[in-house]
Amino acid sequence: MFNKKTIRDVDVKGKKVLVRVDFNVPTKDGKVGDDTRIRAAMPTIQYLLDHGAAVILCSHLGRPKSGPDPKFSLKPVADKLAQLMGKPVAFAEDCVGPIAESAAKNLKPGQMLVLENTRFHPEEEKNDLDLAKKMASLADVYVDDAFGSAHRAHSSTEGVARFLPGVAGLLMEKEIKYLGQAIDDPKRPFVAILGGAKISDKIGVIKNLLNKADVILIGGGMANTFLAAKGLAMGDSLVEAEALETAKELLATGSNKLHLPVDMVMADKFDAEAQLKTVPTGNVPAGWRVLDIGPKTVEAFGKLIADAGTVVWNGPMGVFEFPRFAEGTYGVAKAVAASKAVSVVGGGDSVAAIQQSGLADKITHISTGGGASLEMLEGLVLPGLAALQDK
C-alpha cells in the first residue's frame, strides 16, 4: 500500500539529515500550548539519532505576514523538544544563509538542530527552488515527516526533494498507511462521518466517498445546507446558498448512503448562553438557528458506527467551541471510541473532542493533518508525498 522509501531504507550514519516536521503548534508568551505534533515527530527523530545521524529540523509556524515575526518563532518549540527528548537542542535564527549554514556545519552525529520558521521567507509558500536549494545544501538526506503540510507544494515540503534524496519519516508512513487503507481497502461496513461548517470545503470528499463508503453521516453546519436543499426552512441557520444545487445533486446520487440529522438543537442566537430547544428535524422558525445535532441523531448515528468495520471522521457535529452545543460531537466521539472498528480521526475539532473526552487511546489512529487528510479522502495526490523516492 505504501510505496515510498522510508528512513529504514537509507543509511544515515554520519550524515546530516534535514527533516521537515510539522511543528505548527499553538504558542503563547514563549510557551508551547499543545505538544501533540512535537511528540508525534519524536519516533522519527529518535530513530535517526540512534542510527548516527545529525538531525536538522525545519517547519513552518502560523502565518507570518511579511518576513520574521517574533511571535511565530520556533525557539519555544525547540525548547519544548529539548525538554521532551531530555537532550540539548540547538537553535538557528534562520533556516538558510550564514547562521543556518554555520549551525548545520558544526552539528555532530547524535545532535539536534531546529531551524527558524521557514515562512519567515515569503518564497517558501511559492515553492521557490532557490530557497529549496539553500535548505538542501545544509544536509545529505531529506526526510518528510510533516503529513500536516504534505498537501502543500512549498520549498520545504516539495522543493527540497528535488535537490536531495527524499524519504518518508515514520509518522508520514503511519498516516498514509492508516488513511490510505481506510479509503482503498477498508474493513466493511465503511462509515464516514463528516462535519464542519461548509459543504463547499468537502464536495470532492463527499463525491469520492460516495464511491467508497457504505454510509456517510452528515452533521455540523454542512447538514443545514443539505436540509435546506430538501426544501426545509432553516431560519437563521448557516446555509451555503451557493452550494444548494450541489447538495441537491449529491442527495439525488447518494440518498441511500447519506444520513442527515433526525433531530437538532436550535438556539435563538449564536451565543454560548443562548436559549436552546431540541426539536425533530423540520422547519426552523425565523430568528432561530441550528447549532448541534440532537440526542436521537447521536443514537441513530451511534448504531451505524457500532456496526462499522472502518470509521473515518473529519469535522465536528455542532458549534463545538460552545460547551452546550458540543454534546453531539462528544456523543459521536463516544460511539467511535466504543466501536470495534478501525477508527481514523482527522481535523482539529474532531481530534480535540476525542482528546477532551479522554478517549484518545480508544481510537486506532488520530491524524495530525486536517487539510492533508481531507485531500486524501478526496482521492488527491499529496505533493509532499509524491516528491519522495519510490521503493
C-alpha positions in Angstrom: 0.0 0.0 0.0 2.8 2.4 1.0 5.2 2.5 -1.9 7.7 5.2 -0.8 11.1 4.7 0.7 11.3 5.5 4.4 14.1 6.3 6.8 14.5 2.5 7.2 15.6 2.2 3.6 18.6 4.7 3.8 21.9 4.6 5.6 22.1 7.8 7.7 25.2 7.0 9.8 27.5 10.0 9.9 25.1 12.0 7.7 23.3 15.3 8.1 19.6 14.7 7.7 17.1 17.6 7.1 13.7 16.6 8.5 10.6 18.6 7.5 8.4 18.2 10.6 5.0 19.7 11.5 5.8 21.9 14.4 2.9 24.2 13.7 1.8 24.2 17.3 0.0 26.8 19.4 2.4 29.0 21.3 1.7 31.9 23.7 4.2 34.1 25.7 7.1 31.9 24.6 5.5 28.6 25.7 4.0 25.7 23.7 0.3 25.1 24.3 -0.4 21.6 22.9 2.7 19.5 22.2 0.9 16.6 20.3 2.6 17.3 17.0 6.0 17.6 18.6 5.5 14.2 20.3 4.3 12.7 17.0 7.6 13.6 15.4 9.8 12.1 18.1 9.9 8.4 16.9 11.5 9.6 13.6 13.9 11.9 15.4 14.9 9.2 17.8 15.4 6.6 15.1 17.7 9.0 13.2 19.7 9.8 16.3 20.0 6.1 17.2 21.4 5.4 13.7 24.1 8.0 13.9 22.6 11.0 12.1 22.9 14.7 12.8 19.3 15.8 12.8 18.3 19.2 11.3 14.6 20.0 11.8 12.6 22.6 9.8 9.0 23.6 10.0 6.6 26.5 9.5 4.6 28.0 12.4 1.5 30.1 11.9 1.0 32.6 9.1 3.6 35.4 9.4 2.6 38.2 7.1 5.9 39.6 5.7 9.2 38.2 7.0 10.3 37.4 10.5 7.9 38.0 13.4 9.0 37.0 16.9 5.5 35.7 17.9 5.9 33.0 15.2 9.4 31.9 16.3 10.2 28.2 16.6 12.5 28.9 19.6 9.9 27.9 22.2 9.3 24.7 20.1 13.0 23.9 20.2 13.0 24.3 24.0 10.0 22.1 24.3 11.6 19.4 22.2 14.7 19.5 24.3 12.5 19.0 27.4 10.6 16.1 25.8 13.7 14.4 24.5 15.8 15.0 27.6 18.7 16.2 25.3 20.0 19.6 24.2 18.5 21.0 21.0 20.4 23.8 19.2 18.5 26.6 17.5 19.4 28.6 14.4 17.8 32.0 14.0 17.3 31.5 10.2 16.5 28.4 8.0 19.0 29.4 5.3 22.1 31.7 5.0 25.2 32.0 7.1 23.5 31.4 10.5 21.9 28.2 9.4 25.0 27.0 7.4 27.3 27.5 10.4 24.9 25.8 12.8 24.5 22.8 10.4 28.2 22.6 9.7 29.0 22.3 13.5 26.3 19.7 14.2 27.7 16.3 15.1 26.1 12.9 14.8 23.6 12.3 17.6 22.9 16.1 17.9 19.7 18.1 17.0 19.2 21.5 15.5 15.9 23.3 14.9 15.9 26.0 12.2 13.8 29.1 12.4 10.3 29.3 10.8 10.5 28.5 7.1 7.7 31.0 6.4 9.9 33.9 7.6 10.9 33.7 3.9 7.9 34.6 1.8 9.4 32.5 -1.1 8.6 29.3 0.9 4.9 29.3 0.0 5.8 29.9 -3.7 7.9 26.7 -3.7 10.9 28.9 -4.7 13.6 26.5 -5.9 16.4 28.8 -4.9 15.2 28.8 -1.3 14.8 25.0 -1.5 18.3 24.6 -2.9 19.7 26.6 0.0 17.9 24.5 2.6 19.0 21.3 0.8 22.7 22.5 0.9 22.6 22.0 4.8 22.2 18.2 4.6 22.9 14.9 2.8 19.4 13.4 3.1 15.9 14.8 3.2 13.1 13.3 5.3 9.5 14.4 5.1 7.6 13.6 8.3 5.2 16.6 8.0 1.9 14.9 7.0 0.0 18.0 8.1 1.8 20.0 5.3 2.1 17.3 2.7 -0.9 18.7 0.7 1.2 21.9 0.1 3.9 22.2 -2.6 6.2 24.5 -0.7 10.0 24.9 -0.8 10.5 22.9 2.4 7.9 20.2 1.6 8.3 19.6 -2.2 11.2 21.7 -3.4 14.0 20.3 -1.2 13.3 16.8 -2.5 14.4 17.9 -6.0 18.0 18.5 -4.6 18.4 15.7 -2.0 17.3 12.1 -1.9 13.9 12.3 -0.1 12.3 9.6 2.0 9.3 9.4 4.4 9.5 9.6 8.2 7.7 7.1 10.4 4.8 9.5 11.1 4.2 10.1 7.4 4.3 6.4 6.7 1.8 5.7 9.5 -0.6 8.5 8.4 -0.6 7.3 4.8 -1.0 3.6 5.7 -4.0 4.2 8.0 -5.8 6.7 5.9 -4.9 5.0 2.6 -6.1 1.6 3.8 -9.3 3.1 5.3 -10.1 4.6 1.9 -8.8 1.9 -0.5 -9.1 -1.3 1.3 -11.5 -0.8 4.3 -12.9 -3.4 6.6 -16.7 -3.1 5.8 -19.1 -1.6 6.5 -17.1 1.6 6.0 -18.7 4.5 7.8 -17.5 8.1 7.0 -18.6 10.9 9.4 -18.3 14.4 8.0 -19.0 17.6 9.9 -17.8 21.2 10.0 -19.4 24.4 8.7 -19.3 24.1 4.9 -20.2 21.7 2.2 -18.0 23.7 -0.3 -14.9 22.5 1.6 -15.9 18.9 1.2 -17.7 18.5 -2.1 -14.8 16.5 -3.6 -14.6 14.4 -0.4 -18.3 13.5 -0.5 -18.2 12.7 -4.2 -15.2 10.4 -3.7 -16.6 8.7 -0.5 -20.0 8.1 -2.2 -18.0 5.6 -4.4 -16.0 4.2 -1.4 -18.0 4.3 1.8 -21.1 2.3 2.7 -22.6 5.0 4.9 -21.9 8.8 5.2 -23.1 10.5 8.3 -23.5 14.3 7.9 -23.5 16.8 10.9 -22.4 20.3 11.6 -23.2 23.3 9.5 -23.0 21.3 6.3 -26.1 19.3 7.4 -28.1 22.6 7.3 -27.3 23.1 3.6 -28.4 19.5 2.8 -31.7 20.1 4.8 -32.3 23.4 3.0 -31.7 21.5 -0.3 -34.5 19.2 0.7 -36.8 22.2 0.9 -36.8 22.7 4.7 -36.8 26.3 6.1 -33.6 26.7 8.2 -34.4 30.0 9.9 -31.2 31.9 10.7 -29.0 28.8 10.4 -25.8 28.8 8.5 -26.8 27.7 5.0 -24.5 28.0 1.9 -26.8 29.4 -0.7 -24.2 28.8 -3.5 -23.9 25.1 -2.6 -27.6 24.3 -2.6 -27.6 22.9 -6.2 -24.6 20.7 -5.4 -26.3 19.5 -2.3 -29.4 18.6 -4.3 -27.2 16.6 -6.8 -25.4 14.8 -4.0 -28.7 13.8 -2.4 -30.0 12.6 -5.8 -27.0 10.4 -6.4 -26.2 9.3 -2.8 -29.5 9.4 -0.9 -29.2 5.7 0.1 -25.8 6.4 1.7 -26.1 9.9 3.1 -27.7 10.1 6.6 -28.8 13.5 7.8 -29.8 14.5 11.4 -33.2 13.4 12.6 -33.4 16.0 15.4 -31.5 19.2 16.1 -30.6 21.6 18.8 -31.7 25.2 17.9 -30.7 28.4 19.6 -32.2 31.9 19.5 -28.8 33.4 18.8 -25.2 32.5 18.1 -24.0 32.6 21.7 -22.7 30.2 24.3 -25.5 31.2 26.6 -28.3 31.3 24.0 -31.8 29.9 24.8 -32.0 26.4 23.3 -34.6 23.9 22.2 -34.2 20.3 20.9 -36.7 19.6 18.2 -37.2 16.9 15.5 -35.6 17.9 12.2 -38.1 20.2 10.3 -38.6 23.8 9.6 -36.6 26.2 11.8 -38.5 29.3 12.7 -37.1 32.8 11.8 -34.7 34.1 14.5 -33.6 30.6 15.4 -30.6 28.7 14.2 -29.4 25.1 14.4 -26.1 24.8 16.4 -25.9 21.0 17.1 -27.3 17.6 16.3 -29.8 16.2 18.8 -29.7 13.1 21.0 -31.9 11.0 18.7 -29.4 11.7 15.9 -26.5 10.7 18.1 -28.3 7.5 18.9 -29.1 6.8 15.2 -25.5 7.6 14.1 -24.2 5.6 17.1 -26.0 2.4 15.8 -24.4 2.7 12.4 -21.0 3.4 14.0 -21.4 0.3 16.3 -21.8 -2.0 13.3 -18.9 -0.5 11.3 -15.6 -2.2 10.3 -13.9 1.1 9.5 -14.8 4.6 10.6 -13.2 7.8 9.3 -14.3 11.0 11.0 -13.5 14.6 10.0 -15.3 17.7 11.4 -17.4 18.5 14.4 -21.2 17.9 14.6 -22.1 21.3 16.0 -20.6 24.6 17.3 -18.1 22.6 19.4 -16.5 25.7 20.9 -19.7 26.4 22.9 -19.9 23.6 25.6 -23.7 23.4 25.4 -23.5 22.8 21.7 -20.7 20.2 21.9 -22.9 17.4 23.1 -23.5 16.0 19.6 -19.7 15.9 18.8 -19.0 14.3 22.2 -21.8 11.7 21.6 -20.3 10.7 18.3 -16.8 10.6 19.8 -18.0 8.2 22.4 -19.7 6.0 19.8 -16.5 5.9 17.7 -14.4 5.1 20.8 -16.8 2.3 21.8 -16.9 0.6 18.4 -14.7 -2.3 17.4 -14.0 -0.6 14.0 -10.6 0.5 12.7 -11.1 4.2 13.5 -9.2 7.2 11.9 -10.0 10.7 13.2 -8.6 13.9 11.5 -9.3 17.6 11.6 -8.8 19.9 14.6 -12.1 19.9 16.3 -12.8 16.2 15.9 -9.4 15.4 17.3 -10.0 18.0 20.2 -13.3 16.3 21.0 -11.6 12.9 21.2 -8.8 14.2 23.4 -11.0 16.3 25.7 -13.3 13.4 26.3 -10.4 11.3 27.4 -11.0 8.7 24.6 -7.8 9.1 22.5 -6.4 5.7 23.5 -9.6 4.0 22.1 -9.0 5.4 18.6 -6.9 3.4 16.1 -5.2 6.4 14.6 -5.5 10.2 15.3 -4.3 12.1 12.3 -2.0 15.1 12.7 -3.3 16.7 9.4 -6.7 18.2 8.8 -6.2 19.6 5.3 -4.0 16.7 4.2 -6.3 14.0 5.5 -9.2 15.7 3.7 -7.3 15.8 0.4 -6.5 12.1 0.8 -10.3 11.4 1.5 -10.9 13.3 -1.8 -8.5 11.0 -3.6 -6.0 13.7 -4.5 -2.2 13.2 -4.7 -0.2 15.0 -2.0 2.7 16.9 -3.5 4.9 16.5 -0.4 4.5 12.7 -0.7 4.7 12.5 -4.4 8.2 14.2 -4.3 9.7 11.3 -2.2 11.6 8.3 -3.7 9.6 5.2 -4.6 10.6 1.9 -3.1 
